[in-house]
């Protein structure tokens, strides 16, 4: 049974939580402009990969984010949707060519952007994957400086 009890993570820029069933991978050293980088996994029928990372952009616009820009330039593979979470606009890119579940969300706060990426090649687990994605997005809170 998948345990979605939230496990809290805090840094100087934002906080979030991930489900207790997912295990954390060792953090890698940050490379500028990265300000945070976390990775988690879960073994189901196929492995799931959750990544929560953040970086500082040159200007406070998603058009300055190379990951976002790449996806907008490949509409044959990525579909853009948007939502609002905790009063903040969130851009979500869905990989339409991936088998299973593959989404990346982009949350901009000033010049800082958080990426939430979840991939799971598990068609039987789409509902749980979608719930995990939503849970992580809803948990993100920017730190007040």
VMD Tcl script that builds the backbone (N, CA, C; Angstrom):
set m [mol new atoms 435]
animate dup $m
set s [atomselect $m all]
$s set {name element resname resid chain x y z} {
  {N N UNK 1 A 0.840 -1.184 0.000}
  {CA C UNK 1 A 0.000 0.000 0.000}
  {C C UNK 1 A 0.886 1.250 0.000}
  {N N UNK 2 A 0.567 2.195 -0.856}
  {CA C UNK 2 A 1.339 3.423 -0.973}
  {C C UNK 2 A 1.037 4.343 0.197}
  {N N UNK 3 A 2.083 4.774 0.893}
  {CA C UNK 3 A 1.932 5.653 2.056}
  {C C UNK 3 A 2.195 7.095 1.616}
  {N N UNK 4 A 1.141 7.902 1.546}
  {CA C UNK 4 A 1.316 9.296 1.103}
  {C C UNK 4 A 1.430 10.275 2.272}
  {N N UNK 5 A 1.740 9.763 3.465}
  {CA C UNK 5 A 1.975 10.649 4.602}
  {C C UNK 5 A 3.097 11.614 4.240}
  {N N UNK 6 A 2.870 12.922 4.392}
  {CA C UNK 6 A 3.879 13.890 3.967}
  {C C UNK 6 A 5.150 13.878 4.818}
  {N N UNK 7 A 6.288 13.930 4.128}
  {CA C UNK 7 A 7.591 14.096 4.768}
  {C C UNK 7 A 8.072 15.493 4.375}
  {N N UNK 8 A 8.300 16.342 5.370}
  {CA C UNK 8 A 8.633 17.748 5.107}
  {C C UNK 8 A 10.107 17.945 4.770}
  {N N UNK 9 A 10.341 18.871 3.831}
  {CA C UNK 9 A 11.687 19.280 3.448}
  {C C UNK 9 A 11.711 20.806 3.467}
  {N N UNK 10 A 12.752 21.376 4.079}
  {CA C UNK 10 A 12.885 22.837 4.158}
  {C C UNK 10 A 14.275 23.239 3.674}
  {N N UNK 11 A 14.348 24.370 2.992}
  {CA C UNK 11 A 15.639 24.981 2.668}
  {C C UNK 11 A 15.455 26.490 2.801}
  {N N UNK 12 A 16.439 27.266 2.407}
  {CA C UNK 12 A 16.372 28.724 2.578}
  {C C UNK 12 A 15.372 29.397 1.649}
  {N N UNK 13 A 14.905 28.690 0.623}
  {CA C UNK 13 A 14.079 29.315 -0.406}
  {C C UNK 13 A 12.621 28.872 -0.380}
  {N N UNK 14 A 12.401 27.605 -0.079}
  {CA C UNK 14 A 11.035 27.072 -0.091}
  {C C UNK 14 A 10.985 25.797 0.736}
  {N N UNK 15 A 9.773 25.352 0.989}
  {CA C UNK 15 A 9.575 24.065 1.657}
  {C C UNK 15 A 8.566 23.277 0.835}
  {N N UNK 16 A 8.591 21.975 1.013}
  {CA C UNK 16 A 7.634 21.103 0.341}
  {C C UNK 16 A 7.594 19.787 1.095}
  {N N UNK 17 A 6.702 18.912 0.693}
  {CA C UNK 17 A 6.680 17.572 1.276}
  {C C UNK 17 A 6.509 16.557 0.152}
  {N N UNK 18 A 6.988 15.363 0.429}
  {CA C UNK 18 A 6.845 14.252 -0.507}
  {C C UNK 18 A 6.267 13.060 0.260}
  {N N UNK 19 A 5.674 12.090 -0.432}
  {CA C UNK 19 A 5.060 10.949 0.251}
  {C C UNK 19 A 6.097 10.041 0.921}
  {N N UNK 20 A 5.747 9.539 2.105}
  {CA C UNK 20 A 6.653 8.698 2.896}
  {C C UNK 20 A 7.071 7.426 2.165}
  {N N UNK 21 A 6.281 6.933 1.242}
  {CA C UNK 21 A 6.646 5.715 0.509}
  {C C UNK 21 A 7.819 5.920 -0.439}
  {N N UNK 22 A 8.111 7.159 -0.762}
  {CA C UNK 22 A 9.224 7.426 -1.678}
  {C C UNK 22 A 10.516 7.544 -0.884}
  {N N UNK 23 A 11.615 7.018 -1.437}
  {CA C UNK 23 A 12.898 7.097 -0.748}
  {C C UNK 23 A 13.759 8.177 -1.395}
  {N N UNK 24 A 14.477 8.880 -0.536}
  {CA C UNK 24 A 15.339 9.975 -1.003}
  {C C UNK 24 A 16.650 9.416 -1.531}
  {N N UNK 25 A 17.086 9.967 -2.636}
  {CA C UNK 25 A 18.413 9.669 -3.176}
  {C C UNK 25 A 19.397 10.671 -2.580}
  {N N UNK 26 A 20.657 10.316 -2.566}
  {CA C UNK 26 A 21.690 11.216 -2.060}
  {C C UNK 26 A 21.688 12.506 -2.869}
  {N N UNK 27 A 21.782 13.621 -2.169}
  {CA C UNK 27 A 21.824 14.917 -2.844}
  {C C UNK 27 A 23.171 15.106 -3.511}
  {N N UNK 28 A 23.135 15.651 -4.700}
  {CA C UNK 28 A 24.349 15.950 -5.449}
  {C C UNK 28 A 24.750 17.399 -5.166}
  {N N UNK 29 A 26.027 17.739 -5.307}
  {CA C UNK 29 A 26.442 19.133 -5.130}
  {C C UNK 29 A 25.715 20.039 -6.126}
  {N N UNK 30 A 25.327 21.204 -5.666}
  {CA C UNK 30 A 24.624 22.155 -6.527}
  {C C UNK 30 A 25.606 22.830 -7.470}
  {N N UNK 31 A 25.116 23.116 -8.675}
  {CA C UNK 31 A 25.901 23.860 -9.656}
  {C C UNK 31 A 25.094 25.102 -10.006}
  {N N UNK 32 A 25.708 26.276 -9.873}
  {CA C UNK 32 A 24.994 27.514 -10.187}
  {C C UNK 32 A 24.424 27.445 -11.591}
  {N N UNK 33 A 23.205 27.894 -11.817}
  {CA C UNK 33 A 22.355 28.715 -10.944}
  {C C UNK 33 A 21.418 27.912 -10.027}
  {N N UNK 34 A 21.674 26.597 -9.832}
  {CA C UNK 34 A 20.826 25.792 -8.959}
  {C C UNK 34 A 20.894 26.299 -7.523}
  {N N UNK 35 A 19.740 26.280 -6.854}
  {CA C UNK 35 A 19.697 26.643 -5.441}
  {C C UNK 35 A 19.149 25.490 -4.591}
  {N N UNK 36 A 18.597 24.456 -5.240}
  {CA C UNK 36 A 18.096 23.278 -4.541}
  {C C UNK 36 A 17.933 22.142 -5.544}
  {N N UNK 37 A 18.151 20.904 -5.072}
  {CA C UNK 37 A 18.002 19.747 -5.952}
  {C C UNK 37 A 17.764 18.501 -5.103}
  {N N UNK 38 A 16.555 17.941 -5.209}
  {CA C UNK 38 A 16.171 16.765 -4.443}
  {C C UNK 38 A 15.624 15.707 -5.400}
  {N N UNK 39 A 15.932 14.441 -5.115}
  {CA C UNK 39 A 15.440 13.341 -5.956}
  {C C UNK 39 A 14.905 12.226 -5.076}
  {N N UNK 40 A 13.805 11.621 -5.533}
  {CA C UNK 40 A 13.143 10.553 -4.788}
  {C C UNK 40 A 12.720 9.458 -5.751}
  {N N UNK 41 A 12.591 8.261 -5.221}
  {CA C UNK 41 A 12.149 7.150 -6.049}
  {C C UNK 41 A 11.155 6.280 -5.315}
  {N N UNK 42 A 10.446 5.479 -6.086}
  {CA C UNK 42 A 9.505 4.511 -5.544}
  {C C UNK 42 A 9.463 3.350 -6.519}
  {N N UNK 43 A 9.592 2.142 -5.999}
  {CA C UNK 43 A 9.539 0.967 -6.866}
  {C C UNK 43 A 8.149 0.367 -6.825}
  {N N UNK 44 A 7.488 0.437 -7.959}
  {CA C UNK 44 A 6.179 -0.188 -8.124}
  {C C UNK 44 A 6.381 -1.229 -9.217}
  {N N UNK 45 A 5.415 -1.414 -10.081}
  {CA C UNK 45 A 5.605 -2.292 -11.235}
  {C C UNK 45 A 6.799 -1.779 -12.030}
  {N N UNK 46 A 6.875 -0.476 -12.175}
  {CA C UNK 46 A 8.040 0.216 -12.741}
  {C C UNK 46 A 8.459 1.272 -11.728}
  {N N UNK 47 A 9.690 1.717 -11.789}
  {CA C UNK 47 A 10.161 2.739 -10.849}
  {C C UNK 47 A 9.581 4.104 -11.183}
  {N N UNK 48 A 9.317 4.861 -10.144}
  {CA C UNK 48 A 8.874 6.246 -10.277}
  {C C UNK 48 A 10.034 7.137 -9.880}
  {N N UNK 49 A 10.119 8.298 -10.509}
  {CA C UNK 49 A 11.167 9.264 -10.192}
  {C C UNK 49 A 10.522 10.629 -9.935}
  {N N UNK 50 A 10.791 11.184 -8.774}
  {CA C UNK 50 A 10.327 12.518 -8.414}
  {C C UNK 50 A 11.551 13.391 -8.222}
  {N N UNK 51 A 11.559 14.552 -8.857}
  {CA C UNK 51 A 12.647 15.510 -8.676}
  {C C UNK 51 A 12.044 16.864 -8.345}
  {N N UNK 52 A 12.591 17.506 -7.335}
  {CA C UNK 52 A 12.199 18.858 -6.964}
  {C C UNK 52 A 13.490 19.667 -6.958}
  {N N UNK 53 A 13.574 20.618 -7.877}
  {CA C UNK 53 A 14.790 21.417 -7.986}
  {C C UNK 53 A 14.420 22.881 -8.142}
  {N N UNK 54 A 15.385 23.739 -7.917}
  {CA C UNK 54 A 15.135 25.174 -8.061}
  {C C UNK 54 A 16.405 25.848 -8.555}
  {N N UNK 55 A 16.193 26.953 -9.237}
  {CA C UNK 55 A 17.319 27.747 -9.709}
  {C C UNK 55 A 16.924 29.211 -9.741}
  {N N UNK 56 A 17.936 30.053 -9.826}
  {CA C UNK 56 A 17.724 31.488 -9.955}
  {C C UNK 56 A 17.879 31.857 -11.428}
  {N N UNK 57 A 16.882 32.553 -11.960}
  {CA C UNK 57 A 16.892 32.981 -13.359}
  {C C UNK 57 A 17.500 34.377 -13.479}
  {N N UNK 58 A 17.978 34.707 -14.659}
  {CA C UNK 58 A 18.555 36.024 -14.916}
  {C C UNK 58 A 17.484 37.102 -14.755}
  {N N UNK 59 A 16.273 36.809 -15.236}
  {CA C UNK 59 A 15.135 37.715 -15.096}
  {C C UNK 59 A 13.951 36.909 -14.573}
  {N N UNK 60 A 12.993 37.550 -13.912}
  {CA C UNK 60 A 11.854 36.831 -13.335}
  {C C UNK 60 A 10.801 36.445 -14.378}
  {N N UNK 61 A 11.187 35.544 -15.282}
  {CA C UNK 61 A 10.279 35.100 -16.343}
  {C C UNK 61 A 10.601 33.662 -16.723}
  {N N UNK 62 A 9.569 32.843 -16.921}
  {CA C UNK 62 A 9.813 31.464 -17.331}
  {C C UNK 62 A 10.502 31.384 -18.687}
  {N N UNK 63 A 10.417 32.440 -19.482}
  {CA C UNK 63 A 11.108 32.441 -20.769}
  {C C UNK 63 A 12.635 32.410 -20.586}
  {N N UNK 64 A 13.115 32.652 -19.364}
  {CA C UNK 64 A 14.539 32.582 -19.050}
  {C C UNK 64 A 14.963 31.183 -18.581}
  {N N UNK 65 A 13.992 30.286 -18.440}
  {CA C UNK 65 A 14.249 28.931 -17.946}
  {C C UNK 65 A 14.436 27.996 -19.138}
  {N N UNK 66 A 15.650 27.465 -19.311}
  {CA C UNK 66 A 15.956 26.653 -20.492}
  {C C UNK 66 A 15.109 25.383 -20.561}
  {N N UNK 67 A 14.787 24.806 -19.430}
  {CA C UNK 67 A 13.965 23.602 -19.396}
  {C C UNK 67 A 12.541 23.905 -19.893}
  {N N UNK 68 A 11.994 24.999 -19.422}
  {CA C UNK 68 A 10.656 25.432 -19.845}
  {C C UNK 68 A 10.670 25.807 -21.335}
  {N N UNK 69 A 11.684 26.583 -21.722}
  {CA C UNK 69 A 11.803 27.044 -23.101}
  {C C UNK 69 A 11.899 25.869 -24.076}
  {N N UNK 70 A 12.693 24.878 -23.727}
  {CA C UNK 70 A 12.836 23.690 -24.574}
  {C C UNK 70 A 11.463 23.041 -24.812}
  {N N UNK 71 A 10.704 22.894 -23.760}
  {CA C UNK 71 A 9.399 22.245 -23.886}
  {C C UNK 71 A 8.428 23.073 -24.734}
  {N N UNK 72 A 8.480 24.401 -24.598}
  {CA C UNK 72 A 7.581 25.231 -25.414}
  {C C UNK 72 A 7.959 25.165 -26.890}
  {N N UNK 73 A 9.224 24.888 -27.176}
  {CA C UNK 73 A 9.690 24.809 -28.566}
  {C C UNK 73 A 9.439 23.445 -29.189}
  {N N UNK 74 A 8.895 22.516 -28.416}
  {CA C UNK 74 A 8.597 21.171 -28.916}
  {C C UNK 74 A 7.143 20.794 -28.600}
  {N N UNK 75 A 6.196 21.544 -29.198}
  {CA C UNK 75 A 4.779 21.282 -28.905}
  {C C UNK 75 A 4.296 19.930 -29.427}
  {N N UNK 76 A 5.078 19.308 -30.316}
  {CA C UNK 76 A 4.713 17.973 -30.787}
  {C C UNK 76 A 4.869 16.939 -29.665}
  {N N UNK 77 A 5.658 17.263 -28.647}
  {CA C UNK 77 A 5.889 16.327 -27.552}
  {C C UNK 77 A 5.332 16.806 -26.214}
  {N N UNK 78 A 5.311 18.124 -25.985}
  {CA C UNK 78 A 4.908 18.662 -24.680}
  {C C UNK 78 A 3.652 19.510 -24.785}
  {N N UNK 79 A 2.707 19.233 -23.887}
  {CA C UNK 79 A 1.452 19.989 -23.850}
  {C C UNK 79 A 1.464 20.859 -22.592}
  {N N UNK 80 A 1.228 22.150 -22.787}
  {CA C UNK 80 A 1.204 23.101 -21.688}
  {C C UNK 80 A -0.195 23.226 -21.109}
  {N N UNK 81 A -0.268 23.187 -19.806}
  {CA C UNK 81 A -1.508 23.511 -19.101}
  {C C UNK 81 A -1.104 24.388 -17.924}
  {N N UNK 82 A -2.065 25.014 -17.303}
  {CA C UNK 82 A -1.746 25.856 -16.159}
  {C C UNK 82 A -2.805 25.708 -15.092}
  {N N UNK 83 A -2.400 26.014 -13.885}
  {CA C UNK 83 A -3.297 25.970 -12.745}
  {C C UNK 83 A -2.825 27.019 -11.751}
  {N N UNK 84 A -3.560 27.190 -10.685}
  {CA C UNK 84 A -3.160 28.100 -9.612}
  {C C UNK 84 A -3.085 27.292 -8.332}
  {N N UNK 85 A -1.968 27.408 -7.639}
  {CA C UNK 85 A -1.777 26.695 -6.376}
  {C C UNK 85 A -1.311 27.699 -5.339}
  {N N UNK 86 A -2.017 27.741 -4.235}
  {CA C UNK 86 A -1.714 28.688 -3.157}
  {C C UNK 86 A -1.615 30.118 -3.690}
  {N N UNK 87 A -2.493 30.462 -4.641}
  {CA C UNK 87 A -2.538 31.809 -5.197}
  {C C UNK 87 A -1.465 32.102 -6.230}
  {N N UNK 88 A -0.630 31.111 -6.556}
  {CA C UNK 88 A 0.458 31.296 -7.512}
  {C C UNK 88 A 0.157 30.562 -8.817}
  {N N UNK 89 A 0.432 31.190 -9.971}
  {CA C UNK 89 A 0.254 30.478 -11.235}
  {C C UNK 89 A 1.322 29.392 -11.390}
  {N N UNK 90 A 0.921 28.260 -11.929}
  {CA C UNK 90 A 1.819 27.129 -12.143}
  {C C UNK 90 A 1.659 26.657 -13.577}
  {N N UNK 91 A 2.775 26.601 -14.301}
  {CA C UNK 91 A 2.781 26.051 -15.658}
  {C C UNK 91 A 3.136 24.570 -15.547}
  {N N UNK 92 A 2.370 23.726 -16.237}
  {CA C UNK 92 A 2.613 22.280 -16.210}
  {C C UNK 92 A 2.806 21.786 -17.633}
  {N N UNK 93 A 3.914 21.094 -17.850}
  {CA C UNK 93 A 4.203 20.502 -19.150}
  {C C UNK 93 A 4.044 18.990 -19.038}
  {N N UNK 94 A 3.208 18.428 -19.907}
  {CA C UNK 94 A 2.996 16.987 -19.955}
  {C C UNK 94 A 3.694 16.434 -21.179}
  {N N UNK 95 A 4.507 15.406 -20.980}
  {CA C UNK 95 A 5.187 14.739 -22.088}
  {C C UNK 95 A 4.196 13.763 -22.711}
  {N N UNK 96 A 3.681 14.111 -23.881}
  {CA C UNK 96 A 2.645 13.311 -24.529}
  {C C UNK 96 A 3.206 12.051 -25.193}
  {N N UNK 97 A 4.527 11.960 -25.326}
  {CA C UNK 97 A 5.135 10.790 -25.962}
  {C C UNK 97 A 5.678 9.776 -24.956}
  {N N UNK 98 A 5.696 10.149 -23.686}
  {CA C UNK 98 A 6.188 9.229 -22.653}
  {C C UNK 98 A 5.131 8.169 -22.368}
  {N N UNK 99 A 5.588 6.955 -22.105}
  {CA C UNK 99 A 4.626 5.937 -21.686}
  {C C UNK 99 A 4.392 6.126 -20.194}
  {N N UNK 100 A 3.162 6.009 -19.779}
  {CA C UNK 100 A 2.847 6.226 -18.371}
  {C C UNK 100 A 2.626 7.691 -18.066}
  {N N UNK 101 A 3.212 8.157 -16.980}
  {CA C UNK 101 A 2.994 9.504 -16.448}
  {C C UNK 101 A 4.296 10.287 -16.517}
  {N N UNK 102 A 4.260 11.486 -17.093}
  {CA C UNK 102 A 5.456 12.321 -17.157}
  {C C UNK 102 A 5.043 13.789 -17.220}
  {N N UNK 103 A 5.218 14.487 -16.093}
  {CA C UNK 103 A 4.858 15.901 -16.011}
  {C C UNK 103 A 5.949 16.681 -15.285}
  {N N UNK 104 A 6.087 17.945 -15.691}
  {CA C UNK 104 A 6.982 18.874 -15.002}
  {C C UNK 104 A 6.191 20.151 -14.740}
  {N N UNK 105 A 6.220 20.606 -13.495}
  {CA C UNK 105 A 5.565 21.866 -13.133}
  {C C UNK 105 A 6.638 22.912 -12.887}
  {N N UNK 106 A 6.306 24.159 -13.227}
  {CA C UNK 106 A 7.217 25.290 -13.071}
  {C C UNK 106 A 6.524 26.335 -12.206}
  {N N UNK 107 A 7.105 26.622 -11.035}
  {CA C UNK 107 A 6.542 27.593 -10.108}
  {C C UNK 107 A 7.537 28.731 -9.955}
  {N N UNK 108 A 7.138 29.914 -10.383}
  {CA C UNK 108 A 8.014 31.078 -10.383}
  {C C UNK 108 A 7.703 31.975 -9.188}
  {N N UNK 109 A 8.766 32.406 -8.496}
  {CA C UNK 109 A 8.631 33.358 -7.392}
  {C C UNK 109 A 9.766 34.362 -7.544}
  {N N UNK 110 A 9.458 35.531 -8.094}
  {CA C UNK 110 A 10.516 36.493 -8.407}
  {C C UNK 110 A 11.415 35.873 -9.461}
  {N N UNK 111 A 12.719 35.847 -9.194}
  {CA C UNK 111 A 13.673 35.248 -10.137}
  {C C UNK 111 A 13.976 33.787 -9.822}
  {N N UNK 112 A 13.331 33.241 -8.814}
  {CA C UNK 112 A 13.538 31.832 -8.481}
  {C C UNK 112 A 12.418 30.986 -9.073}
  {N N UNK 113 A 12.796 29.829 -9.608}
  {CA C UNK 113 A 11.805 28.915 -10.165}
  {C C UNK 113 A 12.032 27.528 -9.573}
  {N N UNK 114 A 10.936 26.894 -9.171}
  {CA C UNK 114 A 10.984 25.512 -8.700}
  {C C UNK 114 A 10.430 24.630 -9.806}
  {N N UNK 115 A 11.125 23.527 -10.070}
  {CA C UNK 115 A 10.669 22.503 -11.009}
  {C C UNK 115 A 10.237 21.293 -10.188}
  {N N UNK 116 A 9.056 20.789 -10.464}
  {CA C UNK 116 A 8.606 19.533 -9.867}
  {C C UNK 116 A 8.368 18.578 -11.024}
  {N N UNK 117 A 9.167 17.533 -11.070}
  {CA C UNK 117 A 9.096 16.572 -12.156}
  {C C UNK 117 A 8.744 15.202 -11.595}
  {N N UNK 118 A 7.757 14.550 -12.201}
  {CA C UNK 118 A 7.392 13.199 -11.780}
  {C C UNK 118 A 7.222 12.340 -13.014}
  {N N UNK 119 A 7.907 11.207 -13.005}
  {CA C UNK 119 A 7.829 10.254 -14.098}
  {C C UNK 119 A 7.565 8.869 -13.533}
  {N N UNK 120 A 6.620 8.171 -14.131}
  {CA C UNK 120 A 6.351 6.791 -13.760}
  {C C UNK 120 A 5.805 6.033 -14.951}
  {N N UNK 121 A 6.559 5.064 -15.425}
  {CA C UNK 121 A 6.136 4.253 -16.564}
  {C C UNK 121 A 5.252 3.134 -16.026}
  {N N UNK 122 A 4.092 3.521 -15.550}
  {CA C UNK 122 A 3.228 2.599 -14.817}
  {C C UNK 122 A 1.771 2.972 -15.089}
  {N N UNK 123 A 1.211 2.430 -16.147}
  {CA C UNK 123 A -0.159 2.790 -16.515}
  {C C UNK 123 A -1.178 2.423 -15.445}
  {N N UNK 124 A -0.893 1.397 -14.640}
  {CA C UNK 124 A -1.848 1.015 -13.592}
  {C C UNK 124 A -1.775 1.960 -12.397}
  {N N UNK 125 A -0.711 2.784 -12.330}
  {CA C UNK 125 A -0.553 3.679 -11.192}
  {C C UNK 125 A -0.780 5.138 -11.515}
  {N N UNK 126 A -1.419 5.438 -12.659}
  {CA C UNK 126 A -1.597 6.827 -13.089}
  {C C UNK 126 A -2.331 7.656 -12.034}
  {N N UNK 127 A -3.359 7.117 -11.425}
  {CA C UNK 127 A -4.125 7.871 -10.429}
  {C C UNK 127 A -3.248 8.220 -9.234}
  {N N UNK 128 A -2.472 7.251 -8.737}
  {CA C UNK 128 A -1.598 7.506 -7.591}
  {C C UNK 128 A -0.512 8.508 -7.985}
  {N N UNK 129 A 0.063 8.356 -9.177}
  {CA C UNK 129 A 1.085 9.295 -9.646}
  {C C UNK 129 A 0.524 10.712 -9.728}
  {N N UNK 130 A -0.665 10.850 -10.266}
  {CA C UNK 130 A -1.292 12.168 -10.362}
  {C C UNK 130 A -1.537 12.748 -8.971}
  {N N UNK 131 A -1.952 11.905 -8.030}
  {CA C UNK 131 A -2.170 12.362 -6.654}
  {C C UNK 131 A -0.865 12.803 -6.003}
  {N N UNK 132 A 0.235 12.079 -6.253}
  {CA C UNK 132 A 1.541 12.446 -5.708}
  {C C UNK 132 A 1.973 13.796 -6.280}
  {N N UNK 133 A 1.820 13.960 -7.587}
  {CA C UNK 133 A 2.192 15.211 -8.250}
  {C C UNK 133 A 1.437 16.386 -7.630}
  {N N UNK 134 A 0.137 16.229 -7.470}
  {CA C UNK 134 A -0.708 17.270 -6.886}
  {C C UNK 134 A -0.320 17.528 -5.428}
  {N N UNK 135 A -0.050 16.463 -4.681}
  {CA C UNK 135 A 0.331 16.599 -3.270}
  {C C UNK 135 A 1.607 17.426 -3.139}
  {N N UNK 136 A 2.618 17.119 -3.944}
  {CA C UNK 136 A 3.886 17.851 -3.861}
  {C C UNK 136 A 3.670 19.309 -4.257}
  {N N UNK 137 A 2.956 19.545 -5.358}
  {CA C UNK 137 A 2.710 20.924 -5.797}
  {C C UNK 137 A 1.988 21.728 -4.733}
  {N N UNK 138 A 0.954 21.145 -4.143}
  {CA C UNK 138 A 0.169 21.858 -3.131}
  {C C UNK 138 A 0.962 22.132 -1.855}
  {N N UNK 139 A 2.054 21.392 -1.644}
  {CA C UNK 139 A 2.825 21.554 -0.408}
  {C C UNK 139 A 3.891 22.641 -0.514}
  {N N UNK 140 A 4.182 23.125 -1.712}
  {CA C UNK 140 A 5.273 24.096 -1.875}
  {C C UNK 140 A 4.893 25.444 -1.275}
  {N N UNK 141 A 5.769 25.909 -0.403}
  {CA C UNK 141 A 5.594 27.227 0.228}
  {C C UNK 141 A 6.921 27.967 0.128}
  {N N UNK 142 A 6.869 29.172 -0.404}
  {CA C UNK 142 A 8.083 29.995 -0.516}
  {C C UNK 142 A 8.445 30.557 0.838}
  {N N UNK 143 A 9.734 30.605 1.134}
  {CA C UNK 143 A 10.222 31.214 2.375}
  {C C UNK 143 A 10.166 32.731 2.228}
  {N N UNK 144 A 9.909 33.390 3.335}
  {CA C UNK 144 A 9.858 34.843 3.330}
  {C C UNK 144 A 11.227 35.359 3.725}
  {N N UNK 145 A 11.810 36.200 2.888}
  {CA C UNK 145 A 13.127 36.760 3.196}
  {C C UNK 145 A 12.973 38.223 3.582}
}
mol reanalyze $m
mol bondsrecalc $m
mol representation Tube
mol addrep $m
